[in-house]
Amino acid sequence: MTVAMNLNQNLNSSDVANEMDTEGCIECQMGSKLVLFITGHCHWMCDYCPLSETRREIDYMYANERRVDIGDWNAVIEEARAMNATGAGITGGDPVMARERVLEGIKILKKEFGDDFHLHMYTSIPFKSEWAIDFASAGLDEIRFHFLNLESEKYRETITACSKSGMLTGVELPCEPDKEKELMNLLEDLREMDVDFLNLNELEITVGNHDNMELRGFNLSTEITAGAAGSAELSVSMRDRVMAAQFGIPDPLDGIIREPYGFHLKFCTATYKDSGQLRRRFIRRGEHTIAPHETLTDDGTLIFGAVNCSPSEQSDWIDEITKETGLPSRFLYWDDKNSRIEMPLVVAEDIAETVESEVSMIEVTPTFERMELTVVILNSKE
C-alpha cells in the first residue's frame, strides 16, 4: 500500500516528468533556444495551424522575431548571440520543404557555435529514409514528427531511419479534445515504433485558426489562456496513463495496469508556452542586449524614459541634461528613428515638469525590432 501511494504521488509530480524531458525541451524551458523559422511553405493540411497569414507561404526566414533574408546566416548568428542561445529549434511552415536550406543552416550553426549547440527540427512529412542520414550527418540532434490526421503507419519507415541515424526521434502533436479515442490508440501504436518521446501541446485557438476551431465547436478553456477547452484534461489523462505504466500502477482513468510504453510523454500548456518559455527567452535576450539607461522588468520587457526633440537640438539637450543632473553621457541615447533622447526612467521623471518638450515612460520588447508596448506621457498638460 505504501509503495502504491508513493507511486501515485510521483504520478502527480511534474518533477518526475521533467527529469526525462529531451534536451530540446529543457533548453526551450530555459528560454535559451533560438526559434529559427526556416520557411513559410507547407502543405497546409492542418486546420488547427496557429500561424498567422503573415507567415504563410513567405519567402524569407525569421530568427526569433527578427525577419531575415534567405541565406543571411550572419543575421541568424547575430540574433543567436544577442540572446546567448544554447541551441535552435527549426520550424516553419514545414522545414523539409526547404531541405537544402535546413542542411546549410545546420552546418553553419554547428560550425559557428560548436557541436554542443543543440538543434531540433519539426516536420509533418514522412520523407525519404536516406534523408535521415543527411540531417544527422549535418548535425541535427533531435527531430519531432507531426502525424497528419494522426496516421502513424506512413511515418514508421522514416522514424526508424531517423532513430538509427542517431538522432533523438519523437512525435509532437497538439492535443485535439475531440480525438480522445484516436489519441489513446496512438499511445498503443507508438509502442511498436522507434520513438523516444511524445510531446503533447495544449491546442491553442489563435487568430490564424479561430474560424476553423469555431467550426469544430472548440471554445477557450478560460479567459486568460489560448488553450481549447478539454485539451489540457485529455493531455493529462494521456500523460498519467504513460506514467502509470512506467511505475506499474493502475491507470487513474480505467484502473488497468499496462506494460511500460517505452517512451516519455511531455505535456506543455498554452499558458506555459506564452508566460514561461517566451518570457524566459525575452529575459535572456534583454540581459544580453540591455543598454545602460534601460531597466529589465520581471516580464522580460525594457523600460526607460525619453524626451522628444529635433535632431538639430539633440546635442544641446544632452549637454544640458548631463550638466543639470550630473548624469554621464553614456546613460543618454539619441534615437534617430523616433527623434527622442532615451535616459533612465528616474531621470525622465525628475525633469518632466521642468521642460517644455514631451517626456515619456517607454516600455519595449527586447527583440530586434524593439516593439513598443507602452508609452506614458509624464508631463501631460491636460
N, C-alpha and C positions, 0 to 999 in steps of 0.2 A: 504493500500500500504506500509506504514512504517513497519507494522508487518511482511509482506511478505518479505520485503527487509532484515530485521533483521534476519529472519529465514534462508534466503539464505546465509547471511554472516556466520551464525552459521554452516550451512551445509559445508562450506569450511574451517571451523576451526578445526584443529587437536586436540585442547584443549578439545572440546566437546566430541570427541570420547574417549580421554584418561581418562576423568573423570569416564567412565564406564568400563574401562579395568578390567579384572579379576586380582586377587592378583598374580596369576602365571605370567601373562603378565607384571605387574608392576615390579615384582622382577627381571624378565629377563631383562627388560629395564634398571634396576639399575645395572645389572651385578652381582647381589648377589645370583643367583641361581646356585647351583652345577648341572652340567649335568651328570646324572648317566645312563650310557649305560649298561643296565642290562643283555642283551643277544644279540647275533648276529643271533639267529634263527628267521625265519619269513616265511611267505607263498610265498613271492616274486611274488606277483600278480600286482605290480605297476611298469609300465615301466619307470616312472619318478623318481624312488628311487634314491636319491643323494648319497647313501652310496658307499664308495669305496670297492673294493674287499677284502681289509684287514680287514674290519669289518663284512663281511657277513659270517654267519654260524660259528662264532668263539665261543669257549667255555671258555670265560673269560669276565670280565667286564672292563669298563673304568669309572673312576671318573674324570670328565673333560678330559684332555689329558693323564691322568695317567693310564696305564694299571694295572689292579687289578685282582688277582686270585679270582675265585669263592669262596664266603664265607669269604673273607678277609675284613670284615666290619671295622676293625681298620684302614686299609689303606683309606677306603672311608671317615671315620670320620676325619682322619688326613688331607685329601685333603679339606674337608669342612671347617675345622678350618683354614687351610692355606689361604683361601680366605674370612674368616669370613662370611660364607654362611648364608643366612636367610631362605633357603629352598632348594629343589631339584626338578628337572624335570626328571622323569623316562622314558627312551626311549629305543630304540633298532634299528634293529630288531623289534619284537613285544613283549613287556614285558609280555603280558598274556601267551605267550608260556613258560614263566618261572614264573608261578604264585606263587608257593610256595616261590621262591627266592624273589620275589617282596614283598610278605607279610612279610617275615622275615626282609627284609631291611627297610620297612616302620616302623615296630615296633621298630627296633634297633635305627633308626634315631630319631624317636619321643622320645624314652626313653633318648637318649643322649642329644638332643637339646631342648626338650620340645614341648608342643602342638602347640606353635606359629611357629614352624619350618614348613613352608608351603610345601606340597608335591602335585605335579600334575603328571599325567601319560598319555601317549599316547597309543592308541591301534586301530587296524582296525578289531578286532574280536568281533562279537556280542555274547559275552559269556553268560553263564547261568545266569539267573536273580538272583539266590541265591548267586552267587559270589559277587554281588554288596555289600551285607551286609558284606561279609568277608573283602573287600577292605576298606569300610567305617569304620568298627569296628577296623581295624588295624591302621587307622589314615590317610588314603588318603583323601585329601581335595578337589581335583579337578580332573576330568577325561575328556579327549578330544578324541573323536571318529573320525577316518578317514574312510569315507564311500568308500568302494571299488566300483569302477565303478559308483560312485555317486548314488548308490542304498540305499535309506534311510529306506525303509519299514522294511528290515530284522533287522534293529537296534532298531526299535521302542520299543520292549519289554525290551531290555537291558537298553536303555536310560531311560525309565520310572522307572525301578528298581533302577538305579543309582541316579536319581533325588530324589526319595522317600527315599533313604537311607541317604540323607543329603549332598551328595557330589555335589559341583557345577559341572554341566554337560553341555558339549558343543560339538561342532564339529570343527575340524581343517583340512583344505584342502589346497593343492596347487591350484592356480587358473590357470586352463588349458585354454589357449586362444582360442582353437578350440572347447570348450564346452560351449559357451555362452548360448545357449538355455537351455541346461541341468542345468547349474548353476543358471540361473534365475528361472527356475522351482523349483529348490531345495529351494530357498527362500520361495516359497509358501508352499512346503512340510513341512518345519520346523515350520510353523505356528501351525501345529497340533501336534507338538512333545514337550516333556518336556525339552527343551534346553534353557540354559541361554545365550549362546553366540555362534557366528560363527566366527572363526578366518580364514582369508584368507592369505596365504603366496604367494608372488610372485614366480612363478615357476622358479626354478633355473636349469641351464644347467651346469652340473658338469662332472668330469672325470668318475664318476660312471654311468651316464645316457646319456652321449653325443651321443652315437651311436643311441639309441632309440629316442632321441629328434630330431636327424637329419632325421631319417626315417619319423617322423611326420611333418617335414618341419619347425621346430622351429629354429629361429636364436636369437642371443643375441640382446637385445634391444639397448645396447650401448657397446662401447669398455671398459667401466670402471665398468661394473656390470655383474653378472652371470645371471641376470634376462632374461627370454624369452620374446621376443618382443610380445606385446599385452596383456601380463598377468597383468601388473600394471594397464593398462587402463580399462580392464574388472573388476578388483577388485574395482577400484574407482567407476565405474558405479554401481556395486552392493552395495557398502557402501553408496553411495549417495541415492540409492533407499530406503534403510532401514532407513536412517536418515531423508529423506524427509517424509516418512510415519510417523515417530516419531513426527515430527513437524507439520504434517497436511498440507504440501505444495506439489505442483506438482513435480512429478519425473522429474529431469532435462533431462532424456533420452526420455521419451514419453509424459510428461505433465499430466499423470494420478495421481490423489490424491488417495492414498491407505490407508487402515486401518493399524495402527501400527503392526509391526511384533511380538513384544513381546520378542525379543532377541537383544543383542548388536552385531554389526559386527565390527571386528577389522581387518585392513589390515596392513601387515608387509612386507616391501620391502626387496629384497635381499641385497641391499646396507646397509640398517639399521641393518640387522642381522649381517653382517660382520663388518662394521665400527662402529656400535653403540653398540649392545649387547656384541659382542666378545671383543671389545676394552675396554668396561667398566669392563668386568669380568677380563681381563688381568690387568687393572689398580688396581682393587680391590685386586687381589692376589699379585701384586707387592708391594702394600702399606703394606701388612701384612707379606711379606717374604723378603723384601729388606735388603741387607747386608750393613754395614757401608761404604763400598768402592763403592757402586753402585749408579747410578742415574736413576730415573724412568722418562721416556720420556712421552710426551703427547699422544703417540700412545700406551702406556702400555708396552713398552719394557724396558729392563735394559741395561745400558751401563757402561763400566768400562775399565780400562787399564790393561795390563798384560805384564809380561816379562817371556820369556821361559828360563827354566833352568832344570838341572837334580835334582832328589830327593836328591842326596848327597850334592848338592850345595845350596839347598833352604834356609837352616838355615843361611848360610853366607850371602846370598843375602838379606834376611830380615834384618839381623843385619846392613848391610851396608846402605840399603835404609833408615832405621829409623835414623841412625847416620847422614847421609848426608842431609836428608830432614827434620828431626825433626818430622816425621810422627809417631804417636803412632802405635804400632804393631797391634792394633785391626782393623786398616784400611788396613791390609795386610792379604791376604788369600791364603794359599797353595792349589792349585787344583791338587790333585794327579793324577786324571784321564787324564788331559791334560798336565801335567808336566809344570805348569806355576804358577807364583805368581800374583794374582789379586790385583789391587790397584785402587784408584781414577784415573780417566782419566787424570786430570790435572797433577798428579804426573808422570804418564807414559809419557806424552808429555814433561815434564821438563827433564827427564832422557834419552829420546830416543836417542839423538845424542851423549851421553857421555858413552854409554855402548856398548859392542860388541854383546851381545845377542839380539835376535829379540824382539822388543817391539811393541805391537799392541793395537788397539782400538777394543773392542769386544761388539757386541750387541746380546742379547739373549732374548728369551721369558721368562716370569716369571713363566712358567709352571714347573711341577715336573721334566721333562726331560731337561729343560733349553736348548731348541733348538737354535743353533747359527744361526743368521740371517745375520750378517755382521762381517767380520774381515778385518781391515785396518792396514797394516804394517806401523808403524810410523817412522821407521829408515831404510827404504829400501835403499840399496847402489846402486841401478840401476840409 
